[in-house]
């Protein structure tokens, strides 16, 4: 067998072997566990933050926020805890809480969202998923 024939045969075999996993990775079940731009997030979450831990200290002050498990949790200037999907629905950028403007902002293309997750201005057209919050003592539960 000539070198060209061998490499061609190997290339076809290797290409086929490398391509097969990609066919199964796009199945519906794998897509259901991933937040994608345009869908608003909305994956089920249920976790609790201990506000006495240093990692969560930003939530002890009005205007503070933090990112955890694909959710941005913020404490408004009035002390209310709010939680929304951290993924912008336009193209998947990560939103930040702007306490001075009491909104969520995506630096990628300038979309802004209200504390309810609704779109204030685009290019995003879909609201961020909003989650429930419940404070018991120093334990803040995010769920929904």
C-alpha positions as CSV (number, residue, x, y, z in Angstrom):
1,X,0.0,0.0,0.0
2,X,1.3,3.4,-0.9
3,X,1.7,6.1,1.8
4,X,-1.0,8.3,0.2
5,X,-3.5,5.4,0.2
6,X,-2.6,4.5,3.8
7,X,-3.0,8.1,5.0
8,X,-6.3,8.5,3.1
9,X,-7.7,5.4,4.6
10,X,-6.5,6.5,8.1
11,X,-8.0,9.9,7.6
12,X,-11.4,8.5,6.6
13,X,-11.4,6.1,9.6
14,X,-10.2,8.7,12.1
15,X,-12.7,11.3,10.7
16,X,-15.5,8.8,11.0
17,X,-14.5,7.8,14.6
18,X,-14.1,11.4,15.7
19,X,-17.4,12.5,14.1
20,X,-19.7,9.8,15.6
21,X,-19.7,11.3,19.2
22,X,-20.9,14.6,17.8
23,X,-24.0,13.0,16.4
24,X,-25.1,11.9,19.9
25,X,-24.0,15.0,21.7
26,X,-26.7,17.0,20.1
27,X,-29.6,14.9,21.4
28,X,-32.5,16.6,23.0
29,X,-31.7,15.4,26.5
30,X,-28.3,17.0,26.5
31,X,-29.7,20.3,25.3
32,X,-32.3,20.3,28.1
33,X,-29.7,20.9,30.7
34,X,-28.0,23.9,29.1
35,X,-29.0,27.5,29.1
36,X,-28.9,28.9,25.6
37,X,-29.2,32.5,24.3
38,X,-32.8,33.4,23.7
39,X,-34.5,30.9,26.0
40,X,-34.5,33.1,29.2
41,X,-32.7,30.4,31.2
42,X,-35.3,29.0,33.6
43,X,-33.5,25.8,34.6
44,X,-34.7,24.5,37.9
45,X,-32.6,25.7,40.8
46,X,-32.7,25.1,44.5
47,X,-29.8,26.0,46.7
48,X,-29.1,27.9,49.9
49,X,-26.5,30.5,50.7
50,X,-25.2,31.0,54.2
51,X,-24.8,34.8,54.5
52,X,-22.3,34.4,57.3
53,X,-19.8,32.9,54.9
54,X,-17.1,35.2,53.4
55,X,-18.0,34.0,49.8
56,X,-21.5,35.4,50.2
57,X,-20.5,38.6,52.0
58,X,-21.5,40.9,49.1
59,X,-25.2,40.1,49.9
60,X,-24.9,41.5,53.4
61,X,-25.1,45.1,52.0
62,X,-27.8,46.8,50.0
63,X,-26.6,47.0,46.3
64,X,-24.4,43.9,46.6
65,X,-24.6,40.9,44.2
66,X,-23.0,37.6,43.4
67,X,-23.1,34.8,40.8
68,X,-23.8,31.2,41.8
69,X,-25.0,28.2,39.9
70,X,-25.9,30.2,36.8
71,X,-28.0,32.6,38.9
72,X,-27.2,36.2,39.8
73,X,-28.5,37.1,43.2
74,X,-28.7,40.7,44.2
75,X,-29.8,42.8,47.2
76,X,-31.6,45.9,46.0
77,X,-31.1,49.4,47.6
78,X,-34.2,48.7,49.7
79,X,-32.8,45.4,51.0
80,X,-34.9,43.0,48.9
81,X,-33.2,39.9,47.6
82,X,-33.8,39.1,43.9
83,X,-32.5,36.3,41.7
84,X,-32.5,35.9,38.0
85,X,-30.7,33.8,35.4
86,X,-27.2,35.2,34.8
87,X,-27.3,34.4,31.1
88,X,-28.4,37.2,28.8
89,X,-31.1,36.0,26.4
90,X,-29.6,37.9,23.5
91,X,-26.3,36.0,22.9
92,X,-25.5,34.4,26.2
93,X,-23.3,37.0,27.9
94,X,-23.3,37.2,31.7
95,X,-25.4,40.0,33.1
96,X,-24.3,42.1,36.1
97,X,-26.4,43.9,38.7
98,X,-26.1,47.7,38.6
99,X,-27.3,48.8,42.0
100,X,-27.2,52.5,41.1
101,X,-29.7,51.9,38.3
102,X,-31.6,49.0,40.0
103,X,-31.3,46.8,36.9
104,X,-29.3,43.9,35.3
105,X,-27.0,44.9,32.5
106,X,-25.2,42.9,29.8
107,X,-22.0,44.5,28.7
108,X,-21.8,42.5,25.5
109,X,-24.5,44.4,23.5
110,X,-26.1,46.7,26.1
111,X,-29.3,44.9,27.0
112,X,-30.9,45.9,30.3
113,X,-33.3,44.0,32.4
114,X,-35.6,45.1,35.3
115,X,-35.3,43.4,38.7
116,X,-38.2,41.2,37.6
117,X,-36.1,40.0,34.7
118,X,-38.2,41.7,32.1
119,X,-36.4,43.5,29.2
120,X,-36.0,47.2,29.6
121,X,-34.1,47.6,26.3
122,X,-32.6,45.3,23.7
123,X,-31.3,43.9,21.7
124,X,-32.5,41.1,24.0
125,X,-36.2,40.3,23.4
126,X,-36.8,37.7,26.0
127,X,-36.9,38.2,29.8
128,X,-34.4,36.6,32.2
129,X,-35.9,33.7,34.2
130,X,-36.7,35.0,37.7
131,X,-36.3,32.7,40.8
132,X,-37.9,32.9,44.2
133,X,-35.8,33.9,47.3
134,X,-36.5,33.1,50.9
135,X,-34.5,34.4,53.9
136,X,-34.6,32.5,57.1
137,X,-32.1,33.9,59.7
138,X,-28.8,34.0,57.7
139,X,-29.8,31.4,55.2
140,X,-31.0,32.6,51.8
141,X,-32.7,30.0,49.7
142,X,-32.9,30.5,45.9
143,X,-35.4,28.2,44.2
144,X,-37.8,27.8,41.3
